[in-house]
Amino acid sequence: MSETTHQDGWHRRVLEHRSAAFAVLTTLAISVGGIAEIVPMYAVPDNAAVADGIPPYTPLEVAGRDIYIREGCYNCHSQMIRPMRAETLRYGPWTRAAESAWDRPFQLGSRRIGPDLQRVGGKYPDSWHYEHMRDPRATSPGSIMPTYGWLHEWRVDPADITASVQGLATLGHPYADTSLAGVTKSMSDQAAGIVTSLASANIQVDPDREIVAMIGYLQRLGTDGRKLYAEAK
């Protein structure tokens, strides 16, 4: 008796037995949810305005970011500190939207097999990152992160990074010079500083190695957020 009553309930009588009405109401519910998500995207100011004072990634940092994405680092590391006490105590100030203004695609991530990297910039010296990518256990005992020794051998192609920079410029990133010569010079200048830093730790490396670009990118992460918090105080 109870089973029969359940089967003939109002939901089945009013909706499930009327396929046209059920389809219309389902479409309406989905449309309302979609509008609630889409409208805010067009209602908020452009990201470029939010990012006033925050420069786009340098060509060397773009190269490092491309490598970061290629190697799938986002599968184990997030770049988003949530505004919760446990997060801010461990990683630092919570992430602001403007910090991801120049991220295409963004690297917020959804997993933390490894620690969040939003505030890793400046936390360790360049030599630490060099050794960490060569052998994570050398700097973080017990780490399950795989080695990335090929980054110390493979070279960055300036023409490839020029294409990336030009693509980002097309999307509105304010680069002053997107020519091959300009991108190559910018990369060389920044890489020279990292090479000098590594040399002070008795590490010799060519400036066009992928590990140099990766270090440049990792050392940038979080520095924009520090500027935002300093300005807010």
Secondary structure as UniProt FT lines:
FT   HELIX           2..7
FT   HELIX           10..11
FT   HELIX           12..16
FT   HELIX           19..43
FT   HELIX           47..50
FT   TURN            51..53
FT   HELIX           59..70
FT   TURN            71..72
FT   HELIX           73..75
FT   HELIX           85..91
FT   HELIX           97..100
FT   TURN            101..102
FT   TURN            118..119
FT   TURN            121..123
FT   HELIX           126..134
FT   HELIX           136..139
FT   TURN            141..142
FT   HELIX           149..152
FT   HELIX           158..170
FT   TURN            171..172
FT   HELIX           180..199
FT   TURN            200..202
FT   TURN            207..208
FT   HELIX           210..220
FT   TURN            221..222
FT   HELIX           223..232
//
